[in-house]
Amino acid sequence: MRRGIFLTAVVCIVLLAAPFRAPAGEGDDTYRVLPVGGEELIDLDFVPDITAMQSEILEVKPGPTDHQIRLTALSPGKGAFIVNNKTGEVLKKLKYHVIRLELYQRFANVKRLLKSLHGISVTYEGENIVVDGTTSRQGLDRILRLREAYPEILNLANTSSP
Protein backbone atom coordinates (compact mmCIF):
# COMPACT_ATOMS: atom_id res chain seq x y z
CA MET A 1 0.00 0.00 0.00
CA ARG A 2 1.25 3.51 -0.80
CA ARG A 3 0.73 5.00 2.67
CA GLY A 4 1.99 8.52 2.05
CA ILE A 5 5.04 7.64 -0.01
CA PHE A 6 6.68 10.97 0.79
CA LEU A 7 6.22 10.33 4.51
CA THR A 8 7.52 6.77 4.52
CA ALA A 9 10.34 7.17 2.02
CA VAL A 10 13.71 8.12 3.33
CA VAL A 11 14.86 9.35 -0.03
CA CYS A 12 12.79 12.43 -0.71
CA ILE A 13 12.62 14.21 -4.02
CA VAL A 14 11.80 17.86 -3.76
CA LEU A 15 10.63 19.58 -6.93
CA LEU A 16 11.11 23.28 -7.19
CA ALA A 17 9.07 25.23 -9.73
CA ALA A 18 11.05 28.48 -9.54
CA PRO A 19 13.49 29.33 -12.35
CA PHE A 20 16.92 27.79 -11.86
CA ARG A 21 19.77 29.88 -10.53
CA ALA A 22 22.79 27.82 -9.55
CA PRO A 23 24.65 29.36 -6.62
CA ALA A 24 28.39 29.77 -7.01
CA GLY A 25 29.27 28.24 -3.64
CA GLU A 26 30.22 24.73 -2.59
CA GLY A 27 28.40 22.07 -0.58
CA ASP A 28 24.62 21.87 -0.32
CA ASP A 29 24.15 25.04 -2.40
CA THR A 30 25.93 23.58 -5.44
CA TYR A 31 23.79 22.10 -8.18
CA ARG A 32 25.03 19.11 -10.13
CA VAL A 33 24.15 19.27 -13.82
CA LEU A 34 22.91 16.18 -15.68
CA PRO A 35 21.54 15.74 -19.21
CA VAL A 36 18.08 14.30 -19.79
CA GLY A 37 18.53 10.52 -19.79
CA GLY A 38 21.80 10.79 -17.87
CA GLU A 39 22.49 8.56 -14.89
CA GLU A 40 24.72 8.97 -11.89
CA LEU A 41 25.78 6.17 -9.58
CA ILE A 42 26.45 7.67 -6.16
CA ASP A 43 28.79 5.90 -3.75
CA LEU A 44 28.00 6.45 -0.10
CA ASP A 45 30.04 5.74 3.01
CA PHE A 46 26.94 4.35 4.72
CA VAL A 47 24.08 2.02 3.86
CA PRO A 48 21.05 4.14 2.94
CA ASP A 49 17.51 3.13 3.78
CA ILE A 50 16.05 3.76 0.34
CA THR A 51 12.75 3.34 -1.39
CA ALA A 52 12.62 3.78 -5.16
CA MET A 53 11.18 7.20 -5.98
CA GLN A 54 10.21 8.95 -9.18
CA SER A 55 9.19 12.51 -9.96
CA GLU A 56 8.85 14.36 -13.24
CA ILE A 57 12.55 15.28 -13.12
CA LEU A 58 14.45 12.58 -11.19
CA GLU A 59 14.21 8.89 -10.48
CA VAL A 60 16.12 7.38 -7.55
CA LYS A 61 16.68 3.63 -7.16
CA PRO A 62 18.94 1.44 -5.06
CA GLY A 63 22.33 0.85 -6.71
CA PRO A 64 24.04 -2.46 -7.43
CA THR A 65 25.66 -2.51 -3.96
CA ASP A 66 24.29 -1.64 -0.51
CA HIS A 67 26.39 1.54 -0.44
CA GLN A 68 25.15 2.96 -3.77
CA ILE A 69 22.10 4.70 -5.20
CA ARG A 70 21.32 5.29 -8.88
CA LEU A 71 19.88 8.61 -10.03
CA THR A 72 18.32 9.00 -13.50
CA ALA A 73 17.47 12.39 -15.04
CA LEU A 74 14.04 12.17 -16.68
CA SER A 75 13.18 15.66 -17.93
CA PRO A 76 14.50 19.25 -17.79
CA GLY A 77 14.06 21.01 -14.49
CA LYS A 78 15.49 21.35 -11.02
CA GLY A 79 15.28 18.92 -8.14
CA ALA A 80 16.99 17.60 -5.05
CA PHE A 81 17.02 14.50 -2.94
CA ILE A 82 17.89 13.71 0.62
CA VAL A 83 19.39 10.41 1.76
CA ASN A 84 18.80 9.19 5.30
CA ASN A 85 20.31 6.26 7.15
CA LYS A 86 18.22 3.55 8.81
CA THR A 87 17.73 5.68 11.94
CA GLY A 88 16.28 8.57 9.89
CA GLU A 89 19.30 10.85 10.23
CA VAL A 90 19.88 13.04 7.14
CA LEU A 91 23.35 12.21 5.87
CA LYS A 92 23.44 13.58 2.33
CA LYS A 93 21.58 16.20 0.30
CA LEU A 94 22.24 16.70 -3.40
CA LYS A 95 20.66 19.22 -5.75
CA TYR A 96 20.33 18.62 -9.48
CA HIS A 97 19.60 20.66 -12.56
CA VAL A 98 18.58 18.54 -15.55
CA ILE A 99 19.09 20.12 -18.97
CA ARG A 100 18.65 19.08 -22.60
CA LEU A 101 21.44 16.83 -23.89
CA GLU A 102 22.78 19.23 -26.54
CA LEU A 103 22.97 22.07 -24.01
CA TYR A 104 24.65 19.76 -21.51
CA GLN A 105 27.32 18.90 -24.08
CA ARG A 106 27.96 22.58 -24.80
CA PHE A 107 28.02 23.36 -21.06
CA ALA A 108 30.54 20.55 -20.47
CA ASN A 109 32.73 21.81 -23.34
CA VAL A 110 32.79 25.39 -22.02
CA LYS A 111 33.52 24.18 -18.48
CA ARG A 112 36.39 21.99 -19.76
CA LEU A 113 37.84 24.80 -21.91
CA LEU A 114 37.80 27.28 -19.01
CA LYS A 115 38.86 24.97 -16.17
CA SER A 116 42.42 26.34 -16.19
CA LEU A 117 41.21 29.89 -15.44
CA HIS A 118 41.47 30.40 -11.69
CA GLY A 119 38.68 32.44 -10.10
CA ILE A 120 36.14 31.61 -12.85
CA SER A 121 32.97 29.59 -12.34
CA VAL A 122 30.80 28.10 -15.08
CA THR A 123 27.15 27.48 -14.24
CA TYR A 124 23.92 27.03 -16.13
CA GLU A 125 20.84 29.26 -15.97
CA GLY A 126 17.84 28.93 -18.27
CA GLU A 127 19.23 28.61 -21.78
CA ASN A 128 22.51 30.34 -20.87
CA ILE A 129 25.94 29.13 -19.83
CA VAL A 130 27.00 31.68 -17.22
CA VAL A 131 30.71 32.50 -16.82
CA ASP A 132 31.40 34.54 -13.69
CA GLY A 133 34.33 35.55 -11.51
CA THR A 134 37.57 37.48 -11.69
CA THR A 135 40.45 36.58 -14.00
CA SER A 136 43.43 38.07 -15.80
CA ARG A 137 43.13 40.14 -18.98
CA GLN A 138 44.30 37.08 -20.96
CA GLY A 139 41.63 34.97 -19.27
CA LEU A 140 38.94 37.49 -20.15
CA ASP A 141 40.15 37.55 -23.77
CA ARG A 142 39.86 33.75 -23.83
CA ILE A 143 36.27 33.93 -22.54
CA LEU A 144 35.38 36.52 -25.20
CA ARG A 145 36.87 34.36 -27.98
CA LEU A 146 35.02 31.33 -26.65
CA ARG A 147 31.77 33.32 -26.68
CA GLU A 148 32.10 33.63 -30.47
CA ALA A 149 31.81 29.83 -30.76
CA TYR A 150 29.22 29.52 -27.97
CA PRO A 151 26.71 32.39 -28.25
CA GLU A 152 24.74 31.09 -25.25
CA ILE A 153 27.59 32.18 -22.94
CA LEU A 154 26.53 34.97 -20.64
CA ASN A 155 29.82 36.59 -19.61
CA LEU A 156 29.77 38.15 -16.14
CA ALA A 157 33.53 37.79 -15.63
CA ASN A 158 35.82 40.76 -15.05
CA THR A 159 39.54 41.37 -14.73
CA SER A 160 41.48 41.53 -11.50
CA SER A 161 43.18 44.80 -12.51
CA PRO A 162 41.36 48.07 -13.31
Secondary structure as UniProt FT lines:
FT   TURN            3..4
FT   HELIX           5..8
FT   STRAND          11..15
FT   HELIX           27..29
FT   STRAND          31..35
FT   TURN            36..37
FT   STRAND          39..43
FT   STRAND          53..54
FT   STRAND          58..62
FT   TURN            66..67
FT   STRAND          68..73
FT   STRAND          77..84
FT   TURN            86..87
FT   STRAND          90..99
FT   HELIX           101..114
FT   TURN            115..116
FT   TURN            118..119
FT   STRAND          120..125
FT   TURN            126..127
FT   STRAND          128..135
FT   HELIX           137..149
FT   TURN            151..152
FT   STRAND          153..155
FT   STRAND          158..159
//
